[in-house]
């Protein structure tokens, strides 16, 4: 039985075709990276997989059942969305943001955030090492801290699948690495990740699987190590790079304009 | 948390104190010991009957009490509906009129004044057109709102609907009899509590109180709406249901305030800012705080209106004059994200 997959997705905004027959299968506990240029259809695909958009044609299957058959609450128990650090107009504390992951599961007239929910939220923040941010105003946090708070919210929500829209963009180098490390750690604990990224190297670091999208079609998919090749990167992004393998096996992209002697 | 409950206690005490202070104030001044003596005799059967009991009873119970209760309810209603609209539109500059309810109610009231002579007729027209204007806004948003950002469409729908009913209001004013009806319309649009009677108060108090309570209880869902639609849906919240319920209740509140007292601006815009400044953005505590502060604020403004000059000043004018400096001060916090 498939864990989480989409079959034959078609989607268009007015006249513009965005997804043109996309299939994707996400095994339990895997890290799946979506690669593709801006406007290739990554975000649309993720929104359909989250159930936020309905495809014109095709279906999303979660644990053997069509996603549209899940109630919105049930869906949230399985899949969590980690947006690019959400802009929040009002001054909520980090803890309040994490607590919002629990609200759908509280009764309508329940007393404000039970102790049980608070414990869950603190536990989620503890795992990501951000308990010290609990009382800070979310708006004043750095990009990396915000992203970790949003991941903590997803964990508090109780979902085992985390869908992340370009979680790395906008973070400084140190925060990028810390976030990648957090994803790897959580993946070992059994969480499933689907994330879009602008950096082929990040997909290579996380290994797992990769889907490359171009013009609404899957250009290549499968095991990251074999899928993400120099040719694929150059085709996807219309670049001219060389993919080097360092002596301990780690691959890295070098643009050819820096590298005239090869 | 201790701080929050302390603030609530202080606000509640302030409201009660303001209530009694306002009862004493007016053209016929009653000092506090007279009031205490009278109320003690009337309610608790303590002491002797005061000399001027009939006069006091008349002034306090027939004139001042209905007005003061109406002022507190209207102030609270405007503040709560403003706070709820701000949360659901994720915009701290939103006021209760955002979807056109105030423009619609004003037009309805003006139309009512022009074509009917009964007070209840004016009230019904005002209420009905307030709702109609919001329906127009929602309908306009719905026409285009398939896969588009809903809040922006709603705001645009509100702008269009407000413009439509403002134009219609001008038309009614232009056609109204300039000696008799036009002044009544203009005066109504400035907002006033001088016409409040017990019957109106009894009719509106239950729906006002219920809507405010339910909106406050919805606070946690409103919190989630302020994350944006996609986030909220992914967190398992039925965004459409929550937003429509909140719009319905907030519209009911605003329309009823126009029914009671005409157009009163600024309360719904500034009180949520002050409440948020005091207790934070969490709508579960912010909205109840709006309720208390809105009541206190409008009570003092109205008390000023009826005591400062020998003629009564329309309350809408004073809320604007007092509200503007407060708002300028509140903007100081804008950089910090409307703390």
Interface residues (C-beta under 8 A of the other chain):
Chain A: X13 X47 X50 X51 X52 X53 X72 X73 X75 X76 X77 X79 X80 X81 X83 X86 X88 X89 X90 X91 X92 X93 X96 X100 X101 X103 X104 X105 X106 X108 X109 X112 X137 X139 X140 X153 X157 X163
Chain B: X87 X90 X91 X92 X147 X217 X220 X221 X223 X224 X226 X227 X228 X230 X231 X233 X234 X235 X236 X237 X238 X276 X280 X281 X282 X284 X285 X336 X337 X338 X339
